[in-house]
Amino acid sequence: MGDQRFLPKYHVRRPADFQRAYRRRHTASDHLIVVFGYPNGLAYARLGLSVSRKVGNAVVRNRWKRLLREAFRLSRKDLPVGIDLIVVPRPSVEPALSVLLESLPRLAGIVGAGL
């Protein structure tokens, strides 16, 4: 099964990395999330989360972040390598993990193909 932990090296944390992805405007979206992508030159994908107050209160925002991190962790083998993925949830009903497990790899593949 391999190492599936969500290590710090898989996090996008620097504001400059977020801004670079937003400026590049390589996006894909569905009714749940918007995914921005930017090549990172690494041998693995990284995840950045931008969950605004429009999504809900702190409990709801933290739940979204946990679900998105878990979806990234479980689908990492299906994601394109060498890409930073910035994920922005749309204000909607909190999805099930199974829905995010389908949505994230599909949208990441679309973004990765456009780079």
Secondary structure, DSSP 8 states (H G I E B T S, - for coil): -------GGGB---HHHHHHHHHHTEEEE-SSEEEEEEE-SSSS-EEEE---GGG-SHHHHHHHHHHHHHHHHHHGGGS-SSEEEEEEE-SS----HHHHHHHHHHHHHHHHHH-
